[in-house]
Structures are given as structure tokens and as C-alpha cells.
Amino acid sequence: MSFQFLKFDRLAGEDIDLIIDEKVPADEAKGWVPAYKYNIVLHNTTTIVGQIDIRIGYQESLYFGGHIGYTVLEKYRGNHFAGKACLLLKQVALQHGMDKVIVTCNPDNYPSRKTCEYVGAVLREIVNLPPHNDIASRHLVFIGLSRFWT
């Protein structure tokens, strides 16, 4: 069965909304799964405060790179926008049959660690990345369970 993007072009929250920026198809040659890429905007505005994406499916590389990636523009940090955006993505993941997600970050990235804790993810382990991985040398691996999926 082939993958099909679902109609999740706008996800509305209380403080922020997610507006689809791009739907990226899988690239089997590169080992990439399909992904939804969103702009994080202030609720009912066009003011972009960051970006978030969710990669759909399960494969080994996602254990190191994670299912969810996010960034918030510096002047908007400290408002839990990344965490609130992660929680909005729950409906996308569940509709694609994903009962858990992986979020990773560098051990020194304390704001990202706090985001993982904010959404209820559980620290599973700190791993050394494989030599063929071009990210940093170590990553924290959080598994989205707990409040994230309840």
C-alpha cells in the first residue's frame, strides 16, 4: 500500500497554529520517509514564529534523527511554542497509525530537552550516532509516550 498525505494543511491551537509549508514525499534512495513541514504561526495571524516537521513511519534512521524537528525564532522563544506545536502534531501521527514518536536533540540543547519534557516524552537513552550520520556526535533520544499521546 502506498503512502498518501492526509488533509492536515492547518492545525489550530490556542496560542499558535500550524500552516503547511510543504509535503515532502519519501525518497527511498536516500532512506527518507514522507514528511509534513509546517510554519508555526501566532494563532489567527500570519506571523511566523518558527517551523516544525513530522516524518511519517518507522525506520532505523529515525531513531537517530527523530520523527519531529522544530525551531523557534529567537524573539519568540520561552513561550512553549515548540511544545505546543508538537502536541498539535499528535493528530497527524495518530491518523498515520503512529502510536509513538521519537524526538532527538543534542545533550547540550537544554531548551529542546525542556520541550521534550513539556510534551511528556520520556528520555530513553543517550546514543552515539553512527559514523555515517552527519549530525553531532551524540544525541538524546526521547520517546513520545505519557501525556504526549494521552
N, CA, C and O atoms as a GROMACS GRO file, in nm:
protein
  600
    1MET      N    1   0.085  -0.119   0.000
    1MET     CA    2   0.000   0.000   0.000
    1MET      C    3   0.089   0.124   0.000
    1MET      O    4   0.181   0.135   0.081
    2SER      N    5   0.061   0.216  -0.089
    2SER     CA    6   0.145   0.336  -0.100
    2SER      C    7   0.100   0.443  -0.001
    2SER      O    8  -0.016   0.447   0.042
    3PHE      N    9   0.192   0.528   0.033
    3PHE     CA   10   0.165   0.636   0.128
    3PHE      C   11   0.079   0.744   0.062
    3PHE      O   12   0.095   0.775  -0.056
    4GLN      N   13  -0.011   0.800   0.141
    4GLN     CA   14  -0.093   0.911   0.094
    4GLN      C   15  -0.095   1.020   0.200
    4GLN      O   16  -0.126   0.994   0.316
    5PHE      N   17  -0.062   1.143   0.159
    5PHE     CA   18  -0.072   1.256   0.251
    5PHE      C   19  -0.219   1.281   0.283
    5PHE      O   20  -0.305   1.269   0.196
    6LEU      N   21  -0.246   1.314   0.407
    6LEU     CA   22  -0.381   1.346   0.451
    6LEU      C   23  -0.398   1.497   0.455
    6LEU      O   24  -0.300   1.572   0.446
    7LYS      N   25  -0.522   1.542   0.468
    7LYS     CA   26  -0.550   1.686   0.462
    7LYS      C   27  -0.530   1.748   0.600
    7LYS      O   28  -0.625   1.777   0.672
    8PHE      N   29  -0.405   1.769   0.634
    8PHE     CA   30  -0.368   1.839   0.758
    8PHE      C   31  -0.293   1.966   0.720
    8PHE      O   32  -0.176   1.983   0.755
    9ASP      N   33  -0.361   2.055   0.648
    9ASP     CA   34  -0.296   2.176   0.599
    9ASP      C   35  -0.294   2.288   0.702
    9ASP      O   36  -0.212   2.379   0.695
   10ARG      N   37  -0.385   2.281   0.798
   10ARG     CA   38  -0.390   2.381   0.906
   10ARG      C   39  -0.433   2.311   1.033
   10ARG      O   40  -0.536   2.244   1.037
   11LEU      N   41  -0.352   2.326   1.136
   11LEU     CA   42  -0.383   2.271   1.268
   11LEU      C   43  -0.392   2.389   1.364
   11LEU      O   44  -0.294   2.461   1.383
   12ALA      N   45  -0.506   2.407   1.424
   12ALA     CA   46  -0.528   2.524   1.509
   12ALA      C   47  -0.513   2.490   1.656
   12ALA      O   48  -0.565   2.388   1.704
   13GLY      N   49  -0.441   2.575   1.726
   13GLY     CA   50  -0.426   2.564   1.870
   13GLY      C   51  -0.479   2.691   1.936
   13GLY      O   52  -0.542   2.774   1.871
   14GLU      N   53  -0.453   2.706   2.065
   14GLU     CA   54  -0.498   2.827   2.135
   14GLU      C   55  -0.404   2.944   2.111
   14GLU      O   56  -0.450   3.056   2.085
   15ASP      N   57  -0.272   2.920   2.119
   15ASP     CA   58  -0.175   3.028   2.103
   15ASP      C   59  -0.112   3.031   1.965
   15ASP      O   60  -0.071   3.136   1.915
   16ILE      N   61  -0.104   2.912   1.904
   16ILE     CA   62  -0.038   2.900   1.774
   16ILE      C   63  -0.120   2.813   1.681
   16ILE      O   64  -0.207   2.737   1.724
   17ASP      N   65  -0.091   2.826   1.554
   17ASP     CA   66  -0.147   2.739   1.451
   17ASP      C   67  -0.029   2.683   1.371
   17ASP      O   68   0.078   2.744   1.366
   18LEU      N   69  -0.051   2.569   1.308
   18LEU     CA   70   0.047   2.514   1.216
   18LEU      C   71  -0.011   2.524   1.076
   18LEU      O   72  -0.121   2.474   1.050
   19ILE      N   73   0.062   2.587   0.987
   19ILE     CA   74   0.019   2.605   0.848
   19ILE      C   75   0.117   2.528   0.760
   19ILE      O   76   0.238   2.549   0.767
   20ILE      N   77   0.064   2.439   0.676
   20ILE     CA   78   0.151   2.354   0.594
   20ILE      C   79   0.238   2.442   0.504
   20ILE      O   80   0.190   2.536   0.441
   21ASP      N   81   0.364   2.408   0.500
   21ASP     CA   82   0.458   2.476   0.411
   21ASP      C   83   0.494   2.385   0.294
   21ASP      O   84   0.511   2.429   0.181
   22GLU      N   85   0.506   2.253   0.327
   22GLU     CA   86   0.546   2.159   0.223
   22GLU      C   87   0.511   2.017   0.267
   22GLU      O   88   0.518   1.984   0.386
   23LYS      N   89   0.473   1.935   0.171
   23LYS     CA   90   0.456   1.792   0.192
   23LYS      C   91   0.565   1.725   0.111
   23LYS      O   92   0.566   1.731  -0.012
   24VAL      N   93   0.656   1.661   0.182
   24VAL     CA   94   0.774   1.605   0.118
   24VAL      C   95   0.756   1.455   0.100
   24VAL      O   96   0.743   1.382   0.198
   25PRO      N   97   0.754   1.407  -0.023
   25PRO     CA   98   0.737   1.262  -0.045
   25PRO      C   99   0.860   1.184   0.002
   25PRO      O  100   0.968   1.241   0.019
   26ALA      N  101   0.841   1.056   0.021
   26ALA     CA  102   0.952   0.969   0.059
   26ALA      C  103   1.055   0.967  -0.053
   26ALA      O  104   1.023   0.984  -0.171
   27ASP      N  105   1.180   0.944  -0.014
   27ASP     CA  106   1.288   0.927  -0.110
   27ASP      C  107   1.362   0.801  -0.068
   27ASP      O  108   1.453   0.805   0.014
   28GLU      N  109   1.321   0.689  -0.126
   28GLU     CA  110   1.377   0.560  -0.086
   28GLU      C  111   1.527   0.552  -0.109
   28GLU      O  112   1.598   0.488  -0.031
   29ALA      N  113   1.576   0.616  -0.214
   29ALA     CA  114   1.719   0.613  -0.243
   29ALA      C  115   1.800   0.677  -0.129
   29ALA      O  116   1.911   0.633  -0.099
   30LYS      N  117   1.744   0.780  -0.068
   30LYS     CA  118   1.812   0.849   0.043
   30LYS      C  119   1.771   0.791   0.179
   30LYS      O  120   1.829   0.827   0.282
   31GLY      N  121   1.672   0.703   0.178
   31GLY     CA  122   1.625   0.647   0.304
   31GLY      C  123   1.535   0.742   0.382
   31GLY      O  124   1.525   0.731   0.504
   32TRP      N  125   1.470   0.834   0.313
   32TRP     CA  126   1.382   0.932   0.377
   32TRP      C  127   1.237   0.886   0.371
   32TRP      O  128   1.192   0.832   0.270
   33VAL      N  129   1.167   0.909   0.480
   33VAL     CA  130   1.023   0.882   0.485
   33VAL      C  131   0.949   1.011   0.448
   33VAL      O  132   1.010   1.118   0.448
   34PRO      N  133   0.820   1.003   0.415
   34PRO     CA  134   0.745   1.124   0.384
   34PRO      C  135   0.735   1.215   0.506
   34PRO      O  136   0.741   1.168   0.620
   35ALA      N  137   0.718   1.344   0.481
   35ALA     CA  138   0.714   1.440   0.591
   35ALA      C  139   0.620   1.555   0.561
   35ALA      O  140   0.603   1.597   0.447
   36TYR      N  141   0.559   1.605   0.666
   36TYR     CA  142   0.481   1.728   0.663
   36TYR      C  143   0.569   1.837   0.724
   36TYR      O  144   0.622   1.818   0.834
   37LYS      N  145   0.584   1.950   0.655
   37LYS     CA  146   0.660   2.063   0.709
   37LYS      C  147   0.564   2.180   0.728
   37LYS      O  148   0.490   2.217   0.637
   38TYR      N  149   0.568   2.237   0.847
   38TYR     CA  150   0.475   2.344   0.884
   38TYR      C  151   0.549   2.470   0.928
   38TYR      O  152   0.660   2.464   0.981
   39ASN      N  153   0.485   2.584   0.904
   39ASN     CA  154   0.522   2.707   0.971
   39ASN      C  155   0.440   2.714   1.099
   39ASN      O  156   0.320   2.685   1.098
   40ILE      N  157   0.504   2.753   1.207
   40ILE     CA  158   0.434   2.779   1.333
   40ILE      C  159   0.400   2.928   1.330
   40ILE      O  160   0.490   3.012   1.320
   41VAL      N  161   0.272   2.960   1.339
   41VAL     CA  162   0.229   3.100   1.335
   41VAL      C  163   0.149   3.133   1.460
   41VAL      O  164   0.085   3.045   1.519
   42LEU      N  165   0.152   3.260   1.499
   42LEU     CA  166   0.067   3.302   1.610
   42LEU      C  167  -0.077   3.279   1.570
   42LEU      O  168  -0.115   3.302   1.455
   43HIS      N  169  -0.158   3.234   1.664
   43HIS     CA  170  -0.297   3.197   1.637
   43HIS      C  171  -0.373   3.305   1.562
   43HIS      O  172  -0.372   3.422   1.600
   44ASN      N  173  -0.436   3.265   1.454
   44ASN     CA  174  -0.518   3.351   1.368
   44ASN      C  175  -0.443   3.471   1.311
   44ASN      O  176  -0.502   3.577   1.288
   45THR      N  177  -0.312   3.454   1.287
   45THR     CA  178  -0.233   3.559   1.223
   45THR      C  179  -0.150   3.494   1.112
   45THR      O  180  -0.162   3.375   1.085
   46THR      N  181  -0.066   3.575   1.050
   46THR     CA  182   0.031   3.523   0.954
   46THR      C  183   0.174   3.540   1.007
   46THR      O  184   0.270   3.524   0.933
   47THR      N  185   0.187   3.572   1.135
   47THR     CA  186   0.318   3.595   1.197
   47THR      C  187   0.386   3.461   1.224
   47THR      O  188   0.345   3.386   1.312
   48ILE      N  189   0.492   3.433   1.148
   48ILE     CA  190   0.566   3.309   1.164
   48ILE      C  191   0.661   3.321   1.283
   48ILE      O  192   0.739   3.415   1.292
   49VAL      N  193   0.652   3.224   1.373
   49VAL     CA  194   0.739   3.222   1.491
   49VAL      C  195   0.838   3.106   1.487
   49VAL      O  196   0.929   3.100   1.570
   50GLY      N  197   0.821   3.014   1.393
   50GLY     CA  198   0.912   2.901   1.383
   50GLY      C  199   0.865   2.801   1.280
   50GLY      O  200   0.773   2.827   1.203
   51GLN      N  201   0.931   2.685   1.279
   51GLN     CA  202   0.896   2.576   1.188
   51GLN      C  203   0.898   2.445   1.266
   51GLN      O  204   0.968   2.431   1.367
   52ILE      N  205   0.820   2.349   1.217
   52ILE     CA  206   0.818   2.215   1.273
   52ILE      C  207   0.786   2.117   1.161
   52ILE      O  208   0.713   2.149   1.068
   53ASP      N  209   0.843   1.999   1.171
   53ASP     CA  210   0.808   1.896   1.073
   53ASP      C  211   0.789   1.764   1.145
   53ASP      O  212   0.842   1.741   1.254
   54ILE      N  213   0.712   1.678   1.081
   54ILE     CA  214   0.692   1.542   1.132
   54ILE      C  215   0.717   1.446   1.017
   54ILE      O  216   0.663   1.459   0.908
   55ARG      N  217   0.802   1.348   1.047
   55ARG     CA  218   0.835   1.243   0.950
   55ARG      C  219   0.749   1.122   0.982
   55ARG      O  220   0.739   1.080   1.097
   56ILE      N  221   0.686   1.066   0.880
   56ILE     CA  222   0.587   0.961   0.898
   56ILE      C  223   0.647   0.823   0.872
   56ILE      O  224   0.706   0.799   0.767
   57GLY      N  225   0.630   0.735   0.968
   57GLY     CA  226   0.676   0.597   0.951
   57GLY      C  227   0.783   0.562   1.053
   57GLY      O  228   0.820   0.641   1.138
   58TYR      N  229   0.830   0.440   1.040
   58TYR     CA  230   0.934   0.390   1.130
   58TYR      C  231   1.045   0.328   1.046
   58TYR      O  232   1.020   0.243   0.960
   59GLN      N  233   1.166   0.370   1.072
   59GLN     CA  234   1.284   0.307   1.014
   59GLN      C  235   1.404   0.346   1.101
   59GLN      O  236   1.397   0.442   1.178
   60GLU      N  237   1.512   0.272   1.088
   60GLU     CA  238   1.628   0.288   1.176
   60GLU      C  239   1.681   0.431   1.184
   60GLU      O  240   1.712   0.478   1.293
   61SER      N  241   1.691   0.499   1.073
   61SER     CA  242   1.750   0.633   1.074
   61SER      C  243   1.670   0.731   1.161
   61SER      O  244   1.726   0.828   1.212
   62LEU      N  245   1.540   0.706   1.178
   62LEU     CA  246   1.459   0.794   1.260
   62LEU      C  247   1.489   0.781   1.408
   62LEU      O  248   1.458   0.870   1.487
   63TYR      N  249   1.551   0.670   1.446
   63TYR     CA  250   1.591   0.656   1.586
   63TYR      C  251   1.697   0.760   1.621
   63TYR      O  252   1.706   0.804   1.735
   64PHE      N  253   1.776   0.798   1.523
   64PHE     CA  254   1.882   0.896   1.546
   64PHE      C  255   1.838   1.038   1.509
   64PHE      O  256   1.876   1.134   1.575
   65GLY      N  257   1.759   1.050   1.404
   65GLY     CA  258   1.716   1.182   1.359
   65GLY      C  259   1.583   1.226   1.415
   65GLY      O  260   1.552   1.346   1.416
   66GLY      N  261   1.502   1.133   1.462
   66GLY     CA  262   1.373   1.165   1.521
   66GLY      C  263   1.262   1.181   1.419
   66GLY      O  264   1.287   1.201   1.300
   67HIS      N  265   1.141   1.172   1.468
   67HIS     CA  266   1.022   1.195   1.385
   67HIS      C  267   0.987   1.343   1.376
   67HIS      O  268   0.931   1.388   1.277
   68ILE      N  269   1.021   1.418   1.480
   68ILE     CA  270   0.981   1.559   1.487
   68ILE      C  271   1.105   1.645   1.499
   68ILE      O  272   1.195   1.617   1.579
   69GLY      N  273   1.110   1.750   1.419
   69GLY     CA  274   1.214   1.851   1.428
   69GLY      C  275   1.150   1.988   1.436
   69GLY      O  276   1.048   2.012   1.372
   70TYR      N  277   1.208   2.078   1.513
   70TYR     CA  278   1.147   2.210   1.530
   70TYR      C  279   1.252   2.316   1.556
   70TYR      O  280   1.363   2.287   1.600
   71THR      N  281   1.214   2.438   1.527
   71THR     CA  282   1.293   2.554   1.561
   71THR      C  283   1.197   2.670   1.584
   71THR      O  284   1.095   2.682   1.516
   72VAL      N  285   1.230   2.753   1.679
   72VAL     CA  286   1.151   2.873   1.709
   72VAL      C  287   1.244   2.994   1.697
   72VAL      O  288   1.356   2.992   1.748
   73LEU      N  289   1.197   3.097   1.628
   73LEU     CA  290   1.278   3.218   1.613
   73LEU      C  291   1.310   3.275   1.750
   73LEU      O  292   1.228   3.272   1.842
   74GLU      N  293   1.431   3.327   1.763
   74GLU     CA  294   1.483   3.367   1.894
   74GLU      C  295   1.390   3.461   1.971
   74GLU      O  296   1.372   3.444   2.091
   75LYS      N  297   1.332   3.559   1.905
   75LYS     CA  298   1.249   3.655   1.979
   75LYS      C  299   1.117   3.596   2.030
   75LYS      O  300   1.047   3.659   2.108
   76TYR      N  301   1.082   3.474   1.985
   76TYR     CA  302   0.958   3.410   2.030
   76TYR      C  303   0.983   3.293   2.125
   76TYR      O  304   0.889   3.225   2.166
   77ARG      N  305   1.108   3.270   2.160
   77ARG     CA  306   1.141   3.158   2.249
   77ARG      C  307   1.092   3.187   2.391
   77ARG      O  308   1.074   3.302   2.430
   78GLY      N  309   1.072   3.080   2.467
   78GLY     CA  310   1.029   3.094   2.605
   78GLY      C  311   0.878   3.092   2.622
   78GLY      O  312   0.829   3.116   2.733
   79ASN      N  313   0.804   3.064   2.516
   79ASN     CA  314   0.658   3.061   2.521
   79ASN      C  315   0.599   2.921   2.502
   79ASN      O  316   0.478   2.907   2.488
   80HIS      N  317   0.683   2.821   2.502
   80HIS     CA  318   0.643   2.681   2.478
   80HIS      C  319   0.583   2.658   2.340
   80HIS      O  320   0.505   2.565   2.321
   81PHE      N  321   0.619   2.743   2.242
   81PHE     CA  322   0.562   2.728   2.109
   81PHE      C  323   0.604   2.595   2.045
   81PHE      O  324   0.522   2.532   1.977
   82ALA      N  325   0.728   2.552   2.065
   82ALA     CA  326   0.771   2.423   2.007
   82ALA      C  327   0.692   2.309   2.070
   82ALA      O  328   0.648   2.218   2.000
   83GLY      N  329   0.675   2.313   2.201
   83GLY     CA  330   0.599   2.208   2.269
   83GLY      C  331   0.454   2.206   2.227
   83GLY      O  332   0.396   2.099   2.205
   84LYS      N  333   0.394   2.322   2.216
   84LYS     CA  334   0.254   2.330   2.174
   84LYS      C  335   0.239   2.281   2.030
   84LYS      O  336   0.139   2.218   1.996
   85ALA      N  337   0.338   2.310   1.947
   85ALA     CA  338   0.335   2.262   1.808
   85ALA      C  339   0.348   2.109   1.804
   85ALA      O  340   0.279   2.043   1.726
   86CYS      N  341   0.435   2.053   1.888
   86CYS     CA  342   0.448   1.907   1.896
   86CYS      C  343   0.315   1.843   1.932
   86CYS      O  344   0.276   1.742   1.873
   87LEU      N  345   0.247   1.901   2.027
   87LEU     CA  346   0.118   1.845   2.070
   87LEU      C  347   0.014   1.854   1.960
   87LEU      O  348  -0.071   1.766   1.948
   88LEU      N  349   0.019   1.958   1.878
   88LEU     CA  350  -0.074   1.969   1.765
   88LEU      C  351  -0.048   1.859   1.661
   88LEU      O  352  -0.140   1.816   1.592
   89LEU      N  353   0.077   1.816   1.650
   89LEU     CA  354   0.111   1.713   1.552
   89LEU      C  355   0.061   1.574   1.590
   89LEU      O  356   0.062   1.482   1.509
   90LYS      N  357   0.017   1.560   1.714
   90LYS     CA  358  -0.033   1.430   1.760
   90LYS      C  359  -0.139   1.374   1.666
   90LYS      O  360  -0.136   1.255   1.633
   91GLN      N  361  -0.232   1.458   1.623
   91GLN     CA  362  -0.341   1.410   1.538
   91GLN      C  363  -0.289   1.360   1.403
   91GLN      O  364  -0.345   1.266   1.346
   92VAL      N  365  -0.184   1.421   1.352
   92VAL     CA  366  -0.126   1.376   1.225
   92VAL      C  367  -0.065   1.237   1.244
   92VAL      O  368  -0.090   1.146   1.165
   93ALA      N  369   0.015   1.223   1.349
   93ALA     CA  370   0.081   1.095   1.376
   93ALA      C  371  -0.022   0.985   1.396
   93ALA      O  372  -0.009   0.877   1.338
   94LEU      N  373  -0.122   1.010   1.477
   94LEU     CA  374  -0.222   0.906   1.506
   94LEU      C  375  -0.298   0.865   1.380
   94LEU      O  376  -0.326   0.747   1.362
   95GLN      N  377  -0.331   0.960   1.294
   95GLN     CA  378  -0.403   0.926   1.171
   95GLN      C  379  -0.318   0.843   1.075
   95GLN      O  380  -0.370   0.774   0.988
   96HIS      N  381  -0.187   0.851   1.093
   96HIS     CA  382  -0.096   0.769   1.012
   96HIS      C  383  -0.056   0.642   1.085
   96HIS      O  384   0.038   0.574   1.044
   97GLY      N  385  -0.126   0.608   1.193
   97GLY     CA  386  -0.103   0.484   1.264
   97GLY      C  387   0.020   0.481   1.351
   97GLY      O  388   0.068   0.373   1.388
   98MET      N  389   0.073   0.596   1.386
   98MET     CA  390   0.193   0.602   1.469
   98MET      C  391   0.150   0.614   1.615
   98MET      O  392   0.089   0.713   1.655
   99ASP      N  393   0.183   0.513   1.695
   99ASP     CA  394   0.145   0.517   1.836
   99ASP      C  395   0.255   0.574   1.924
   99ASP      O  396   0.235   0.590   2.045
  100LYS      N  397   0.370   0.604   1.867
  100LYS     CA  398   0.477   0.671   1.939
  100LYS      C  399   0.562   0.748   1.839
  100LYS      O  400   0.564   0.716   1.720
  101VAL      N  401   0.630   0.847   1.888
  101VAL     CA  402   0.724   0.922   1.805
  101VAL      C  403   0.855   0.937   1.882
  101VAL      O  404   0.860   0.928   2.005
  102ILE      N  405   0.959   0.960   1.807
  102ILE     CA  406   1.092   0.982   1.863
  102ILE      C  407   1.131   1.127   1.837
  102ILE      O  408   1.117   1.178   1.726
  103VAL      N  409   1.179   1.192   1.941
  103VAL     CA  410   1.233   1.327   1.929
  103VAL      C  411   1.376   1.320   1.982
  103VAL      O  412   1.400   1.266   2.090
  104THR      N  413   1.470   1.373   1.906
  104THR     CA  414   1.609   1.369   1.950
  104THR      C  415   1.663   1.511   1.959
  104THR      O  416   1.612   1.603   1.897
  105CYS      N  417   1.768   1.526   2.039
  105CYS     CA  418   1.836   1.655   2.046
  105CYS      C  419   1.977   1.633   2.098
  105CYS      O  420   2.009   1.528   2.154
  106ASN      N  421   2.060   1.730   2.078
  106ASN     CA  422   2.195   1.728   2.130
  106ASN      C  423   2.187   1.738   2.283
  106ASN      O  424   2.104   1.813   2.334
  107PRO      N  425   2.270   1.666   2.356
  107PRO     CA  426   2.264   1.672   2.502
  107PRO      C  427   2.281   1.813   2.560
  107PRO      O  428   2.232   1.841   2.669
  108ASP      N  429   2.348   1.901   2.487
  108ASP     CA  430   2.368   2.038   2.536
  108ASP      C  431   2.254   2.131   2.501
  108ASP      O  432   2.255   2.248   2.541
  109ASN      N  433   2.156   2.084   2.427
  109ASN     CA  434   2.045   2.169   2.385
  109ASN      C  435   1.935   2.165   2.492
  109ASN      O  436   1.836   2.094   2.478
  110TYR      N  437   1.955   2.241   2.598
  110TYR     CA  438   1.863   2.238   2.711
  110TYR      C  439   1.722   2.287   2.677
  110TYR      O  440   1.625   2.232   2.728
  111PRO      N  441   1.706   2.389   2.591
  111PRO     CA  442   1.569   2.427   2.554
  111PRO      C  443   1.493   2.313   2.484
  111PRO      O  444   1.374   2.294   2.509
  112SER      N  445   1.562   2.238   2.398
  112SER     CA  446   1.495   2.127   2.331
  112SER      C  447   1.463   2.015   2.430
  112SER      O  448   1.358   1.952   2.421
  113ARG      N  449   1.553   1.992   2.525
  113ARG     CA  450   1.525   1.893   2.629
  113ARG      C  451   1.401   1.932   2.707
  113ARG      O  452   1.318   1.848   2.739
  114LYS      N  453   1.388   2.061   2.738
  114LYS     CA  454   1.271   2.109   2.813
  114LYS      C  455   1.143   2.092   2.730
  114LYS      O  456   1.037   2.063   2.784
  115THR      N  457   1.155   2.109   2.598
  115THR     CA  458   1.040   2.088   2.511
  115THR      C  459   0.996   1.942   2.517
  115THR      O  460   0.877   1.913   2.527
  116CYS      N  461   1.091   1.852   2.510
  116CYS     CA  462   1.059   1.709   2.518
  116CYS      C  463   0.989   1.678   2.650
  116CYS      O  464   0.892   1.602   2.652
  117GLU      N  465   1.037   1.735   2.758
  117GLU     CA  466   0.974   1.713   2.889
  117GLU      C  467   0.835   1.777   2.893
  117GLU      O  468   0.743   1.720   2.952
  118TYR      N  469   0.820   1.895   2.832
  118TYR     CA  470   0.692   1.966   2.830
  118TYR      C  471   0.582   1.881   2.766
  118TYR      O  472   0.468   1.881   2.812
  119VAL      N  473   0.617   1.808   2.660
  119VAL     CA  474   0.516   1.727   2.590
  119VAL      C  475   0.497   1.590   2.654
  119VAL      O  476   0.412   1.512   2.610
  120GLY      N  477   0.576   1.561   2.756
  120GLY     CA  478   0.560   1.434   2.826
  120GLY      C  479   0.643   1.321   2.770
  120GLY      O  480   0.621   1.205   2.805
  121ALA      N  481   0.739   1.352   2.683
  121ALA     CA  482   0.825   1.248   2.629
  121ALA      C  483   0.919   1.199   2.739
  121ALA      O  484   0.950   1.272   2.834
  122VAL      N  485   0.962   1.076   2.726
  122VAL     CA  486   1.046   1.012   2.825
  122VAL      C  487   1.185   0.990   2.766
  122VAL      O  488   1.199   0.937   2.656
  123LEU      N  489   1.289   1.032   2.840
  123LEU     CA  490   1.426   1.010   2.794
  123LEU      C  491   1.454   0.861   2.793
  123LEU      O  492   1.445   0.794   2.896
  124ARG      N  493   1.489   0.811   2.679
  124ARG     CA  494   1.516   0.667   2.667
  124ARG      C  495   1.664   0.638   2.685
  124ARG      O  496   1.703   0.548   2.760
  125GLU      N  497   1.748   0.716   2.615
  125GLU     CA  498   1.892   0.694   2.626
  125GLU      C  499   1.968   0.804   2.556
  125GLU      O  500   1.912   0.882   2.479
  126ILE      N  501   2.098   0.809   2.585
  126ILE     CA  502   2.190   0.894   2.510
  126ILE      C  503   2.270   0.801   2.422
  126ILE      O  504   2.330   0.704   2.471
  127VAL      N  505   2.273   0.829   2.294
  127VAL     CA  506   2.337   0.739   2.199
  127VAL      C  507   2.449   0.810   2.124
  127VAL      O  508   2.445   0.931   2.101
  128ASN      N  509   2.549   0.732   2.086
  128ASN     CA  510   2.649   0.779   1.991
  128ASN      C  511   2.591   0.757   1.853
  128ASN      O  512   2.536   0.650   1.824
  129LEU      N  513   2.603   0.855   1.768
  129LEU     CA  514   2.549   0.841   1.634
  129LEU      C  515   2.642   0.756   1.548
  129LEU      O  516   2.763   0.756   1.568
  130PRO      N  517   2.584   0.684   1.453
  130PRO     CA  518   2.667   0.601   1.366
  130PRO      C  519   2.763   0.690   1.286
  130PRO      O  520   2.733   0.806   1.260
  131PRO      N  521   2.877   0.636   1.246
  131PRO     CA  522   2.978   0.715   1.174
  131PRO      C  523   2.925   0.779   1.046
  131PRO      O  524   2.971   0.886   1.007
  132HIS      N  525   2.829   0.715   0.979
  132HIS     CA  526   2.777   0.769   0.853
  132HIS      C  527   2.677   0.883   0.875
  132HIS      O  528   2.631   0.943   0.778
  133ASN      N  529   2.644   0.913   1.000
  133ASN     CA  530   2.550   1.021   1.030
  133ASN      C  531   2.625   1.153   1.034
  133ASN      O  532   2.731   1.162   1.096
  134ASP      N  533   2.570   1.256   0.969
  134ASP     CA  534   2.641   1.383   0.961
  134ASP      C  535   2.595   1.485   1.065
  134ASP      O  536   2.630   1.603   1.054
  135ILE      N  537   2.518   1.444   1.164
  135ILE     CA  538   2.474   1.536   1.269
  135ILE      C  539   2.585   1.541   1.375
  135ILE      O  540   2.700   1.511   1.344
  136ALA      N  541   2.553   1.580   1.496
  136ALA     CA  542   2.651   1.585   1.604
  136ALA      C  543   2.690   1.443   1.646
  136ALA      O  544   2.636   1.346   1.594
  137SER      N  545   2.783   1.433   1.738
  137SER     CA  546   2.836   1.300   1.773
  137SER      C  547   2.747   1.224   1.870
  137SER      O  548   2.754   1.101   1.873
  138ARG      N  549   2.665   1.290   1.948
  138ARG     CA  550   2.578   1.221   2.044
  138ARG      C  551   2.441   1.287   2.043
  138ARG      O  552   2.428   1.407   2.017
  139HIS      N  553   2.340   1.209   2.071
  139HIS     CA  554   2.204   1.262   2.077
  139HIS      C  555   2.130   1.202   2.194
  139HIS      O  556   2.151   1.086   2.232
  140LEU      N  557   2.042   1.282   2.251
  140LEU     CA  558   1.946   1.231   2.347
  140LEU      C  559   1.830   1.176   2.267
  140LEU      O  560   1.788   1.239   2.170
  141VAL      N  561   1.779   1.062   2.304
  141VAL     CA  562   1.665   1.004   2.235
  141VAL      C  563   1.547   1.004   2.332
  141VAL      O  564   1.550   0.937   2.435
  142PHE      N  565   1.444   1.078   2.297
  142PHE     CA  566   1.322   1.084   2.375
  142PHE      C  567   1.215   1.006   2.301
  142PHE      O  568   1.202   1.019   2.179
  143ILE      N  569   1.139   0.927   2.372
  143ILE     CA  570   1.028   0.855   2.313
  143ILE      C  571   0.900   0.923   2.358
  143ILE      O  572   0.877   0.939   2.478
  144GLY      N  573   0.817   0.962   2.263
  144GLY     CA  574   0.692   1.031   2.295
  144GLY      C  575   0.588   0.934   2.347
  144GLY      O  576   0.521   0.867   2.269
  145LEU      N  577   0.574   0.927   2.475
  145LEU     CA  578   0.473   0.846   2.540
  145LEU      C  579   0.401   0.938   2.638
  145LEU      O  580   0.392   1.058   2.615
  146SER      N  581   0.353   0.884   2.743
  146SER     CA  582   0.298   0.962   2.852
  146SER      C  583   0.192   1.060   2.802
  146SER      O  584   0.107   1.024   2.720
  147ARG      N  585   0.197   1.182   2.850
  147ARG     CA  586   0.098   1.284   2.820
  147ARG      C  587   0.092   1.316   2.671
  147ARG      O  588  -0.012   1.357   2.620
  148PHE      N  589   0.203   1.297   2.601
  148PHE     CA  590   0.208   1.327   2.458
  148PHE      C  591   0.098   1.254   2.382
  148PHE      O  592   0.040   1.311   2.290
  149TRP      N  593   0.070   1.130   2.419
  149TRP     CA  594  -0.028   1.052   2.344
  149TRP      C  595  -0.155   1.022   2.421
  149TRP      O  596  -0.237   0.943   2.373
  150THR      N  597  -0.175   1.081   2.536
  150THR     CA  598  -0.298   1.053   2.610
  150THR      C  599  -0.398   1.165   2.596
  150THR      O  600  -0.507   1.157   2.652
   0.00000   0.00000   0.00000
